Amino acid sequence: MGNEASYPQEMCSHFDTEEIKKLGKSFKKLDLDKSGSLSVEEFMSMPELQQNPLVRRVIDIFDTDGNGEVDFREFIRGTSQFSVKGDEEQKLRFAFSIYDIDKDGYISNGELFQVLKMMVGNNVRDWELQQLVDKTIIILDTDGDGKISFEEFSAVVKRMEIHKKLVVVV
């Protein structure tokens, strides 16, 4: 993992040196096999994450190189999105990326269904969930292209002030 204090400031712009050290300690505790990166299983060793249905999506977003694990640099970049010093657009882009599974810049009907299915499991029948998805797309899709853009997503989510809830204090 290296010396946490040696990482470039632009990588950690939302954290000061002390916060980076704390995150380094957390990372080392999670890195059960001492490989220098975190697997899904290592993330899931945290009791508070075990019941979160979106953990795998968050890990996919943190894992920017797509190797299936999160290294310290990805961990810092990922967690910085939840910093109280993080800006509103960054938090909104993170929330959007939860739904934009194929990373094409849009939330399709299928992607919205998949993510909502992760959240509700078998508590809602698929056809009922599909009706909800269809209605959501119709309401949010202001340009009529059949999918939700970041701008359309942001217009609604900003009013709900969800970005203010995407904060973790280190």
C-alpha positions in Angstrom: 0.0 0.0 0.0 2.8 2.4 0.7 3.0 5.5 2.8 -0.4 7.0 2.9 1.0 10.5 3.3 2.9 10.1 0.0 -0.1 10.1 -2.3 -0.6 13.1 -4.5 -2.7 15.9 -3.1 -5.0 15.9 -6.1 -5.9 12.3 -5.3 -6.9 13.2 -1.8 -8.1 16.8 -2.2 -11.0 16.2 0.2 -8.9 14.8 3.0 -6.1 16.2 5.1 -3.0 14.2 6.1 -4.6 13.0 9.4 -7.7 11.8 7.6 -5.6 9.9 5.0 -3.8 8.2 7.9 -7.1 7.1 9.4 -8.3 5.8 6.1 -5.0 4.0 5.7 -5.6 2.2 9.0 -9.1 1.3 8.0 -7.8 0.0 4.6 -5.2 -2.1 6.3 -7.8 -3.6 8.7 -10.0 -4.5 5.8 -7.1 -6.0 3.8 -7.4 -9.3 5.5 -5.0 -11.1 3.1 -2.5 -8.2 3.1 -2.6 -8.1 -0.7 -2.7 -4.3 -0.9 -6.2 -4.4 -2.4 -9.7 -5.1 -1.1 -11.9 -7.9 -2.6 -15.6 -8.0 -2.4 -15.3 -10.5 0.4 -13.0 -8.2 2.4 -15.5 -5.4 2.1 -18.2 -7.7 3.2 -16.3 -8.5 6.4 -17.6 -5.2 7.7 -20.9 -6.0 9.5 -22.4 -2.6 8.6 -22.0 -3.5 4.9 -23.2 -7.1 5.0 -26.9 -6.1 4.7 -26.4 -3.3 2.2 -27.7 -4.5 -1.2 -25.7 -2.0 -3.2 -22.2 -2.8 -1.8 -21.2 -4.6 -4.9 -22.3 -1.7 -7.1 -20.3 0.7 -4.9 -17.2 -1.6 -5.1 -17.6 -1.7 -8.9 -17.6 2.1 -9.0 -14.6 2.4 -6.7 -12.7 -0.2 -8.8 -11.8 2.2 -11.6 -9.3 -0.2 -13.3 -11.9 -3.0 -13.4 -9.6 -5.7 -11.9 -12.3 -6.8 -9.4 -10.5 -5.3 -6.3 -10.0 -1.9 -4.8 -6.5 -0.7 -4.2 -5.6 2.1 -1.8 -5.7 4.8 -4.5 -9.1 3.7 -5.6 -10.2 3.5 -2.0 -9.2 7.1 -1.3 -10.8 8.4 -4.5 -13.9 6.4 -3.8 -14.4 7.5 -0.2 -13.5 11.1 -1.0 -16.9 11.2 -2.8 -18.5 11.0 0.7 -16.3 13.7 2.3 -18.1 16.6 3.8 -15.7 18.7 1.7 -16.9 17.0 -1.5 -18.9 19.0 -3.9 -22.5 18.5 -4.8 -21.9 17.5 -8.4 -19.4 14.8 -7.4 -21.9 13.3 -5.0 -24.6 13.5 -7.7 -22.3 11.8 -10.2 -21.6 9.0 -7.7 -25.3 8.5 -7.1 -25.9 8.5 -10.8 -23.2 5.9 -11.4 -24.9 3.5 -9.1 -27.6 3.2 -11.7 -25.5 3.7 -14.8 -24.2 0.1 -14.8 -22.8 0.1 -18.4 -21.2 3.5 -17.9 -22.7 5.0 -21.1 -23.9 8.2 -19.4 -27.5 7.2 -19.2 -29.8 5.1 -17.0 -31.8 2.7 -19.1 -35.0 1.0 -18.2 -33.1 -2.2 -17.7 -30.4 -0.6 -15.5 -33.0 1.1 -13.3 -34.8 -2.3 -13.0 -31.6 -4.1 -12.0 -30.6 -1.7 -9.3 -34.1 -1.4 -7.8 -34.2 -5.2 -7.9 -31.0 -5.3 -5.8 -32.7 -3.0 -3.3 -36.0 -4.7 -3.0 -35.0 -8.3 -3.6 -38.1 -10.5 -3.8 -40.3 -8.1 -1.7 -41.9 -6.7 -4.9 -43.0 -8.8 -7.8 -41.0 -8.2 -11.0 -44.0 -6.9 -13.0 -44.8 -4.4 -10.2 -41.2 -3.3 -10.2 -41.2 -3.0 -14.0 -44.3 -0.8 -13.8 -42.5 1.5 -11.3 -39.5 1.6 -13.5 -41.6 2.4 -16.6 -43.4 5.3 -14.7 -40.1 6.6 -13.4 -38.6 6.7 -16.8 -41.6 8.5 -18.2 -41.6 11.1 -15.5 -37.8 11.8 -15.4 -37.1 11.5 -19.2 -37.8 15.1 -20.2 -36.2 14.8 -23.6 -38.2 11.7 -24.6 -35.2 9.5 -25.5 -36.3 6.6 -23.3 -33.5 6.9 -20.8 -32.4 9.2 -18.0 -29.4 11.4 -18.5 -27.3 12.8 -15.7 -29.0 16.2 -16.2 -32.4 14.7 -15.9 -31.4 12.7 -12.8 -29.7 15.7 -11.2 -32.7 17.9 -11.7 -34.8 15.6 -9.5 -32.2 14.4 -7.0 -31.0 18.0 -6.2 -34.5 18.9 -5.1 -34.5 15.8 -2.7 -31.1 17.0 -1.4 -29.8 13.4 -1.3 -26.3 14.6 -2.0 -26.3 16.2 1.5 -26.9 12.7 2.9 -23.9 11.2 1.0 -21.4 12.1 3.7 -19.1 10.2 5.9 -17.0 11.9 8.6 -13.5 10.3 8.8 
